[in-house]
Amino acid sequence: MLRDCLIIGAGAAGLSAALWCKDVGLDALTLERGREAGGQLLRVYNPIKNYLGAQTQNGRELRDQFLKQVEAARIELRTDAEVSSVDVQAKQVVLQSGETFGARSLILATGVRRRRLNIEGEREFVGRGVLKSGALERGDLAGKRVCVVGGGDAALENALILAEVCESVALVHRGANFTARREFIGRARANPRIKFFMQSQVQRILGDKTVEAVEIRRADGETFILATEGVLIRIGVEPNAELFRSQLRTDARGYIVVTSEQETSAANVFAIGDVANPLAPTISGAVGAGATAAKVIRHRLKN
Ligand SMILES: Cc1cc2nc3c(=O)[nH]c(=O)nc-3n(C[C@H](O)[C@H](O)[C@H](O)COP(=O)(O)OP(=O)(O)OC[C@H]3O[C@@H](n4cnc5c(N)ncnc54)[C@H](O)[C@@H]3O)c2cc1C
């Protein structure tokens, strides 16, 4: 059966596209690899205050509002449905299970994932000292020493959050300067609990049952061991675009390039949300792009 549209990913962007497809009368199916829809919203533990029309305590609460609305609209959404290959010209999608779907148009809404250091101990100690979120886990870290890796907003913001309760926070950044906003840098510099390790890289995360230390390498090549009970890695994100990269135009960092109508370099293949938005990834942007793609597809199919 050839649908009007297949939407890959059910974060803010994909859910918005699904709602709008329904609203403009398109027969659309949304495929989400996670057990539940929501994408990054499920990992936002701080209050959301900048999404117009809704203020929530965290991302999950906003996700619940989105889900309530799309469920009421009876959109067709499949979770636990990981797309393993896509033929953008033929507009055919294959799931990991082997199931195949075809459509007249595609909307790619696969978002981004956190970059990893790919070092010893990073995966092994998840949940045993390698932290998921400073805001979420700071209660368990009161009075302890932690290490935050990175130099952007997320790293500095988490260092400040952890410094409220931790004995000390080691901020390890490979660059000579932070890329975070000035307000965070100023507050971090003024905080006596935050120690700075610039032009330095964490090479290994060490421990027995839980994290006990990190090995740090300085720019001059010298390495040393720093005792720590927690490690939070915040070194940016990368787009989930591997499935499409060889078939579509992408930028130097692998983000999908789109027109103002959200269309990719392939006709009737659209990309929305963070996977196509390296400079301004926001919930508002993702939701708006979903609406644009659905309305443009409606216009194309009608004509
Ligand atoms: C800690 C944190 C705080 C934030 N705070 C704010 C804030 O205050 N305000 C704001 O506007 N924004 C905030 N953001 C950013 C905001 O969450 C994102 O811009 C937005 O949620 C992106 O939505 P998306 O749908 O494009 O991508 P995502 O949420 O990444 O969703 C992509 C979805 O695609 C699915 N997927 C990927 N590959 C496949 C595949 N092969 N098959 C099937 N499904 C697939 C994923 O499982 C995921 O569910 C924050 C982000 C984080 C991490």
Ligand as a Chemical Component Dictionary entry (heavy atoms), coordinates in Angstrom:
data_LIG
# 
_chem_comp.id                   LIG 
_chem_comp.type                 NON-POLYMER 
_chem_comp.pdbx_formal_charge   0 
_chem_comp.three_letter_code    LIG 
# 
loop_
_chem_comp_atom.comp_id 
_chem_comp_atom.atom_id 
_chem_comp_atom.alt_atom_id 
_chem_comp_atom.type_symbol 
_chem_comp_atom.charge 
_chem_comp_atom.model_Cartn_x 
_chem_comp_atom.model_Cartn_y 
_chem_comp_atom.model_Cartn_z 
_chem_comp_atom.pdbx_ordinal 
LIG C1  C1  C 0 18.787 18.562 28.034 1  
LIG C2  C2  C 0 18.068 19.277 26.906 2  
LIG C3  C3  C 0 17.381 20.426 27.192 3  
LIG C4  C4  C 0 16.706 21.107 26.174 4  
LIG N1  N1  N 0 16.003 22.235 26.480 5  
LIG C5  C5  C 0 15.294 22.857 25.513 6  
LIG C6  C6  C 0 14.476 23.979 25.803 7  
LIG O1  O1  O 0 14.386 24.432 26.961 8  
LIG N2  N2  N 0 13.793 24.566 24.786 9  
LIG C7  C7  C 0 13.849 24.108 23.497 10 
LIG O2  O2  O 0 13.200 24.671 22.624 11 
LIG N3  N3  N 0 14.616 23.043 23.190 12 
LIG C8  C8  C 0 15.329 22.402 24.153 13 
LIG N4  N4  N 0 16.084 21.315 23.829 14 
LIG C9  C9  C 0 16.166 20.899 22.405 15 
LIG C10 C10 C 0 14.894 20.172 21.973 16 
LIG O3  O3  O 0 14.626 19.119 22.880 17 
LIG C11 C11 C 0 15.074 19.634 20.543 18 
LIG O4  O4  O 0 15.407 20.697 19.674 19 
LIG C12 C12 C 0 13.827 18.928 19.989 20 
LIG O5  O5  O 0 13.252 18.080 20.957 21 
LIG C13 C13 C 0 14.201 18.157 18.716 22 
LIG O6  O6  O 0 13.152 17.358 18.280 23 
LIG P1  P1  P 0 13.342 16.411 16.981 24 
LIG O7  O7  O 0 12.025 15.747 16.802 25 
LIG O8  O8  O 0 13.923 17.152 15.861 26 
LIG O9  O9  O 0 14.468 15.342 17.379 27 
LIG P2  P2  P 0 14.533 14.246 18.521 28 
LIG O10 O10 O 0 13.843 14.691 19.739 29 
LIG O11 O11 O 0 15.968 13.884 18.595 30 
LIG O12 O12 O 0 13.689 13.030 17.939 31 
LIG C14 C14 C 0 14.149 12.180 16.921 32 
LIG C15 C15 C 0 13.403 10.869 17.017 33 
LIG O13 O13 O 0 13.750 10.059 15.898 34 
LIG C16 C16 C 0 13.899 8.727  16.323 35 
LIG N5  N5  N 0 14.765 8.009  15.358 36 
LIG C17 C17 C 0 16.064 8.258  15.064 37 
LIG N6  N6  N 0 16.527 7.378  14.148 38 
LIG C18 C18 C 0 15.485 6.549  13.872 39 
LIG C19 C19 C 0 15.340 5.411  13.018 40 
LIG N7  N7  N 0 16.365 4.952  12.277 41 
LIG N8  N8  N 0 14.136 4.789  12.956 42 
LIG C20 C20 C 0 13.085 5.243  13.700 43 
LIG N9  N9  N 0 13.165 6.291  14.547 44 
LIG C21 C21 C 0 14.359 6.955  14.629 45 
LIG C22 C22 C 0 14.545 8.872  17.702 46 
LIG O14 O14 O 0 14.371 7.692  18.477 47 
LIG C23 C23 C 0 13.790 10.064 18.259 48 
LIG O15 O15 O 0 12.635 9.695  18.972 49 
LIG C24 C24 C 0 16.750 20.604 24.836 50 
LIG C25 C25 C 0 17.449 19.419 24.561 51 
LIG C26 C26 C 0 18.095 18.751 25.580 52 
LIG C27 C27 C 0 18.816 17.449 25.252 53 
# 
loop_
_chem_comp_bond.comp_id 
_chem_comp_bond.atom_id_1 
_chem_comp_bond.atom_id_2 
_chem_comp_bond.value_order 
_chem_comp_bond.pdbx_ordinal 
LIG C1  C2  SING 1  
LIG C2  C3  SING 2  
LIG C2  C26 DOUB 3  
LIG C3  C4  DOUB 4  
LIG C4  N1  SING 5  
LIG C4  C24 SING 6  
LIG N1  C5  DOUB 7  
LIG C5  C6  SING 8  
LIG C5  C8  SING 9  
LIG C6  O1  DOUB 10 
LIG C6  N2  SING 11 
LIG N2  C7  SING 12 
LIG C7  O2  DOUB 13 
LIG C7  N3  SING 14 
LIG N3  C8  DOUB 15 
LIG C8  N4  SING 16 
LIG N4  C9  SING 17 
LIG N4  C24 SING 18 
LIG C9  C10 SING 19 
LIG C10 O3  SING 20 
LIG C10 C11 SING 21 
LIG C11 O4  SING 22 
LIG C11 C12 SING 23 
LIG C12 O5  SING 24 
LIG C12 C13 SING 25 
LIG C13 O6  SING 26 
LIG O6  P1  SING 27 
LIG P1  O7  DOUB 28 
LIG P1  O8  SING 29 
LIG P1  O9  SING 30 
LIG O9  P2  SING 31 
LIG P2  O10 DOUB 32 
LIG P2  O11 SING 33 
LIG P2  O12 SING 34 
LIG O12 C14 SING 35 
LIG C14 C15 SING 36 
LIG C15 O13 SING 37 
LIG C15 C23 SING 38 
LIG O13 C16 SING 39 
LIG C16 N5  SING 40 
LIG C16 C22 SING 41 
LIG N5  C17 SING 42 
LIG N5  C21 SING 43 
LIG C17 N6  DOUB 44 
LIG N6  C18 SING 45 
LIG C18 C19 SING 46 
LIG C18 C21 DOUB 47 
LIG C19 N7  SING 48 
LIG C19 N8  DOUB 49 
LIG N8  C20 SING 50 
LIG C20 N9  DOUB 51 
LIG N9  C21 SING 52 
LIG C22 O14 SING 53 
LIG C22 C23 SING 54 
LIG C23 O15 SING 55 
LIG C24 C25 DOUB 56 
LIG C25 C26 SING 57 
LIG C26 C27 SING 58 
# 
